[in-house]
Amino acid sequence: MKLLVTGGAGFVGAVVSRLLLDAGHTVVVLDDLSRNDAAQVPADAQFVQGRVQDAAEILTPEAGFDGVLHFAGLISAGESMSLPELHWEANTRAGLNLIDAMRAAGVRRLIFSSTAACYGEPSELPLTENAVTMPINTYGATKLAVDLAIASEARAHKLAAVSLRYFNVAGAYVGADGTVIGERHDPETHLIPIALEVAAGKREKMPMFGDDYPTPDGTCIRDYIHVTDLARAHLRALEAATPGEHRIYNLGVGTGFSNKQIIDAVREVTGADVPVEWLPRRPGDPAALYASSAKAQAELGWTPEKTEVADIVADAWTFYRRQN
């Protein structure tokens, strides 16, 4: 298939692009590089620098695309609370424009990068796809809005769509040929990459937001999924997408690790001390989020393979050392 990958210079988009190419698909990456690095784009993919809001310029009927995998957008829950207008523009408005462009071009297959933040503060764990969607931050709300629009599009116009709700994506893709793809956010907001910077001496301290949550050690608990496992699920979803249906799958490993446990794993893997600076809670951070991926396992035949936090951190550390 000929596929458009929006945000394909980002962490997840680049890894999925790599696996799509390895599977024999033709890949066109669209990314505005506002927060990503073109070096992440696989060399055998076609790259177009541009905004998702302008996707209609690429998604023409003559271009012959078979589907779209949509990763582009902003991902920081904290930033979404202080600068909500950026997230509504980059996530929701851009997503709606993309759906319009796909409809006009007759492209009827979509895999959407959604998020566990759609659920908000859960009443039961692990989270299933039937959990109430009640985001507590703007980021989750902007992604849920696109999910709802996709569902309408599928019903009205026979779009074949799958939304994959990620939990915390981490690690790095390490290919048999030595290719390594990891996190290169600018600015970096994710726990593991920042902790690795502290371990390497690039930062003085690890900022930690809140040690008074109702969890065993007082810090937030999250479900960490290895990026390669996550990427494999996208290829399964692409095959399973059915006209007129909008399917939703949670992608996680089904257990949670606390922020303190992650820091301990970074110390173990790197052999370095990681000084911590304790700060107040951030608005919009649930105490705990971890997933049941039973539906994805049953319907997509997908199972996560790298589920130990030390292995996830080790791959991220491999990427960090390669880049620095």
Secondary structure, 3 states (H helix, E strand, C coil): CEEEEECCCCHHHHHHHHHHHHCCCEEEEEECCCCCCHHHCCCCCEEEECCHHHHHHCCCHHHCCCEEEECCCCCCHHHHHHCHHHHHHHHHHHHHHHHHHHHHHCCCEEEEEEEHHHCCCCCCCCECCCCCCCCCCHHHHHHHHHHHHHHHHHHHHCCEEEEEEECEEECCEECCCCCEECCCCCCCCCHHHHHHHHHCCCCCCEEEECCCCCCCCCCCEECEEEHHHHHHHHHHHHHHCCCCCEEEEEECCCCCEEHHHHHHHHHHHHCCCCCEEEECCCCCCCCEECECCHHHHHHHCCCCCCCCHHHHHHHHHHHHHHHC
